[in-house]
Amino acid sequence: MARARGGIDHQKTTALLKAAEALISRRGVGVSLVQIARSAGVSKQTLYNRFGGRTGFFTALAADQAANCPPPAIGQPAGRTPSEALERYAVEMQAYLNRPLTRELLAPRTIETEAAGAAWREDVLGRARRDLEGWFVQQANTGRLHVSDPDVMAALLIQLCVAETLAPIVPSGEPASPSAAKPLVSRVVQALFTFEGHPRGAGESPSPRT
């Protein structure tokens, strides 16, 4: 039985987007649309008819990434303190941001990816910030943690993860390697708890201020 045209178009679109993600992961954002079409088993003309060119294609690719590849959500498994949960979240977020396609959307290097990157950052990083802000509020409501301004702190930690992904700051005397970013994020979390007056103990509930 013949398939509906809409179903065929959707399958081709999905194949093109998946092929692009795989090729960019291996070769970088410089891959051509011809290479993407060939890898997807779709004609170049079909790709151009569907997306118009590189700008339209990367806009669709960024939208697909935002919809189907969300950022990690912060949680607090049993036995993990708020500070441990934050440190773990930072590591997972940096791993998520460090994918080749995501790095290009974070800091576009081509005209074709500038608009796509801006829309992706507003959607995905905004979603991550709101999730983290909600977590801070939830922790405060349960008496485990208090942050004076959850919105600002959430934005600060997300931007720190972005900065450490794009240009890791290696503390003096430590090896310059991708894993060197983790101690700095951990130190920022520790500084947060010290500044806010939290003990780094079992419950990490707020300690009284004088």
Secondary structure, DSSP 8 states (H G I E B T S, - for coil): ----HHHHHHHHHHHHHHHHHHHHHHH-TT--HHHHHHHHT--HHHHHHHH-SHHHHHHHHHHHHHHHS--------TT--HHHHHHHHHHHHHHHHTSHHHHHHHS--SHHHHHHHHHHIIIIIHHHHHHHHHHHHHHHHTTS---S-HHHHHHHHHHHHHHHHHS----TTS--SGGGHHHHHHHHHHHHHHHHT--SSSS-------
